[in-house]
Amino acid sequence: MAGAALAALAPAGCDPLAEPQLCGEIPEGGCPIGRGGTCDDPVCRALHDCVEGAWTAVTRCDRPGEPSSDAGAGGGPDGCEVVTLDHTGEASRCTPALQQPDCPAEAAETCPESACRTGCIDFFLCTDEGWRGVAYCDEQGQLTVAP
């Protein structure tokens, strides 16, 4: 009887017995993007997402006049070459808001190996004309920048 009551209270599609995968302590200087972290916060040097029990870098928070958080490390975290997208024509406040697996362009501007491990599939830039696709994750989990 208790199992039936628990099942009735659980939203459709949720496993009430599934244990969440916790990521533990976020890397130094990192802020959780899923909990309102933003590069507007001066303590955030990077935004991370908890993916399958591990923190994954989503975007760097570079600020003008400050050295890059990965200066001298081969271009990006762990020595990777960070993806740089063309932000020409970027605007703000596009509607409707993106929903997973669609993500903002900034989420792709990390190591190509980790951009597709964030749960994002397509990356979009907000422009005056609306959302424009700028990158995507292919079937092999590799980031591809749109032409």
C-alpha positions, 0 to 999 in steps of 0.5 A: 500500500505504501508503494502505491501511495509513493507511486501516486505522488511521483510525477510521471516519468520520475523514478522515486527510488533513483539516487541523485548523482552528486558531484561533490565540491565544485572546482576552485573559482567555479560556479554551478550554472544549474543553480544560478551561477553567472559570469556577472558574479566576480567570484566566478572564474568559470561556470560548471554543470554537474553531469553524471556525478562529475563537474564539467566546465561549461564556459570561462568567465574572462574579464577585460583587464584580467589575465585569462584563467587559463593563461599559459596553459595551452589555450584552455583548461587542461591544456586544450584548445578552447573553441571560439565562436563568432559572436557577430550580431549577438543580441540579448533576450531572445524568446522563447528561452532555450531548453535542454538539449539546446544551449547558449553559444557560451556553453560550447566555448570550452574544450571541444572534448567536454562541450558535448558532455554537458547534455547539450546537443545544439548551441545557439547565439541570440541575434536580432533575428532570433536564435541562430545555430552556431555549433552542434554535437555529432553522433560521436559526441564531437563538437562541430562549429556550424559554417 
